[in-house]
């Protein structure tokens, strides 16, 4: 194996999404101490980066986090473009005040925005949430197109 090789960000993202995450503490820590993250054994089973299944090396956690951010950013870009295309096609239709969204990224929300959902529901975003465009991109050859699939059901 070469010292450096490309990864598919969407595959890593799917692996992380399936990774169990919980709160925990080391046996020697007091009862009121809590950490958040996957168990090292689950991490090792999912990625197998190193021989030790009792620790998660910081460099691996950072690398997985960054590739997931890149994959999510790419997916956001794809969805933003799709919303723009749908908005443009809706501009010409005679629906009740249908309009195209600008598709521009928003730095922050002073007032929580609301959107009318086609099913008649209103979608509200919590106050104080920010949306940012991360200025990193996946190498197209390494990542390939985003997979098209139905969203996973969460229980």
N, C-alpha and C positions, 0 to 999 in steps of 0.2 A: 504494500500500500504506500502511496506517495505521502510525503509529509503534509501536503495540503490537497484537499479535494472539495468540490462544490457540494452543496446540500440543497435539497428541495424544501424550501421554506414552508410550503403548504403541507407537506408530509410531517415535518417537525411540529407544525401548529396542530395538526390532527392528533399527534401523539401527546402533546401537552394537554390538549382539551380532554383527553381520556385519562390523564394521570390523576389518581386520587390525591387530594390535598386536604390536610387536616391540621388542627392545632395539636401541639405536643410539647413535652418538656423532657430534658435529660433526667435520668433517674436521680442524679445527685443534686438537681435543682429543687428549690422550694416549691410547694404546691401552687403558689400564686404566679409563677413564671410560665409564660406560654410563648411558643414559637409557631410560625405558620409556614407550611410547606409540605412537599411530598416526603414520604418515607424514603430513605436512601435505597432500600431494597426495591421499591417500586421504580425509582429513578433508574437504577441499574438495569432492571428488567426491561424498561422502556428504551433506554439508549445504549447501555453497555459500553460507555466511554472508557471506563477504567476497570481494573480487576477488583477493586475494593467496593463491596456493596454495603458498607457501613457509613460512608460519607458521600457528600455531593461536593465535588470541587467547585470553588467559586467561579473559576474561569469557565467551566462547563455551564453553570447556571446563567452566567452573563451571556455566553454565546447563544444558548437556546433562547433566552429572552430577546436578544437582538434579532435573531432570525425570525422569531414570531412577530415582533414589531414590524419588520420589513414585510412579511407576508400579509399581515393585517393592513398595512398601509397600501400595499398593492391592491388588495381586495376593495378597500375604501375607494381608491382611484377608479377601479372598474365599476363599482356600484354608482359612484358619482357620475361617471360618464353615461351609464345606463339610465339613471334618473334624468339626466339632461336630455338624452334622446327621447325618452318617454314624454318629458315635458314639452319638447318641441313638437312631437306628434299630437299632443293633446291641445296645443295652442289653436290648431285649426278646427277642432271639434266644437260643436255648439253645446257644451255642457255648462252648467250653472257657474259661470265665472271661472272656468278652468284656466290655469295659468302655469307657465313653466317656472320652475325654481331656477335661480341663477346658477346654482351648482358651485358657487364660490365657497371656499372653506371659511368657517367662522372662527375668529380668535377666541371668543368667549360669549356666553349668554348672560346679558344683564337681566333680562326677563326670560323665564323659561319659555321656549317656543312651544307652540302646539300645532299639530297637523291633523287634518281630517283624514281618517283612514277610509279606504273605499268600502269597507264593511259597515261604515257608519260610526265606528268608534273614534274617539279623539285620543291621539297619542300625545302625551306630555313628557317633556324632558325635565329632570330635576334641576332646580336652581343651583347655580354655582358650578355646573359641569362645563368643562371646556373641551373643544374639539380642536385638535391641532394636526397639521400635516407634517409628518416626520420626514425630514429631508434625506431619506435613504431609500434606495431602490434595489430590488433583487436583480441579479444578473439574469436576463431573460433565458439564457440557455440553461442555467442552473435550476430555475424554478418552474419554467413552463407556465401554461395558462392556469388560472385558478380553477379548481374542480367545480363542476356544476352539480350541486346536490341539494336536497331539501335540508333545512336546518334540523339539527338534532333536537329531539324532545328532551327537556330537562324535567326531572321529577323532584 
